[in-house]
Amino acid sequence: MTSLALQAAAVRASADTSFATFDQLGLHPALLRAVADLGFATPTAVQQAAIPAALPDATGAAADLMVSSQTGSGKTAAYLLPLLHALLQASVDAAPRSAPRRGARWQPARPRVLVLCPTRELAQQVSADAIDLLRHARALRVATVVGGLPYQQQLQRLQGADVLVATPGRLLDLQRGGHVELDAVQHLVLDEADRMLDLGFADDLAAIHALTQSRGQTLMFSATFAPRVQQLAAGIMREPRQLTLATPQQRHQHIEQRLHWCDDAGHKRRLLQHWLRDGELQQAIVFASTQVECDALADELQQAGFAAVALHGAMPQGVRQRRLQALREGRVQILVATDVAARGIDVPTITHVFNYGLPMKAEDYVHRIGRTGRAGRSGIAVTMAEPRDRRRIAAIEALRREPIPEHTIAGLEPRLRPQAHRGTGAGRGRGRPGAGGWRSEGARRATSTGARRRY
Ligand code: AMP
């Protein structure tokens, strides 16, 4: 056994102690150098829990894990680091592998690590993170397979890939075409598993599970362990250990949440524009409910003089990538987006998230607000709700088991009483989702204008 394997074994044996530094996690020196280059001083909570639990033991066996985690928590490095460590360790033990020679006969890719993601954006972000972490271990190759990008270009990059990050549908297309063989996959990761189920990938996941039967480890990361996620895990994992990191209430403690009740669409627009002029705002994502609303709102904001662009799933992939790049480089200040398009966006300078069109599903609220307050910074998530949205607000509050604090802005207060919006007036509120015992008016925060308002 190599000294690294011994180190890893020691880490697993004491997996319940806390790991204040990356060095204590016993990771490969090339990864430790990369982590230091990236400026990660200490492992985040999910990294402290998941890295030792996912590392191989003295015999090389590695446990299956289900990890509840939110985006922004450092979850990507939490699974990439132990898996890249395992690959680097295996490469030390095995004979050196030569990179494909120019003009050599074309061979299908046979990755050893396969990461599945629900969206192109998340897959591209995960690949970029893997490349960053492997900057001092250039013998390992990372490839990405996502829908919407030219087939030929992806095929070229697949050659000799050790780590493959993919969306399920395009991966199966390439596998059926004989471009990828999945029988060498040792470690399978399902990132945002709940989201993959939402997007209808259950059958694709079952097919990929069957094609990677000889793998030794499966890791599943999900915002929730809802029954459908548990059911998926039961089908594809072996006695997984569950790591629950944050309850819905504990999450997003560094994100200030605010709820504004609006009388109508015009009131909502005025409030949004008021907020967009906030001096504290560096960059923002404004969420729309539909692609049509997304385009219309981006146009309207541009006409009002804001540096805003739209991003949604119906746009060509090239346009989406250029817009995301412009956001990362700070050339765009406001991104108006739909849920799917904004998944996985990781731009630390996003200070504000606006829920202009409310999410269809309460879980999406959690994903949306996680676009701000990234990498240890603080952020503000502002939700603008009309009276007809009150059921959706109740569902979000029930999921998170806490109310979103209500705020008003002087001169832009709603004409209707907040209680009327909430649907708690006489004769209202019966059957309201989430109308449980957790909500107390007294617990609601003061308005932004100072003392609690009376109407
Ligand atoms: P993720 O939850 O994987 O989307 O990561 C969110 C952000 O945190 C990314 O910008 C990472 O580069 C950053 N990050 C990950 N791990 C650490 C760490 N240990 N210290 C500081 N930042 C980190």
Boltz pocket constraint, residues with backbone or C-beta under 6 A from the ligand:
constraints:
  - pocket:
      binder: B
      contacts: [[A, 39], [A, 40], [A, 41], [A, 42], [A, 43], [A, 44], [A, 47], [A, 70], [A, 71], [A, 72], [A, 73], [A, 74], [A, 75], [A, 76], [A, 77], [A, 346], [A, 374], [A, 375]]
      max_distance: 6.0
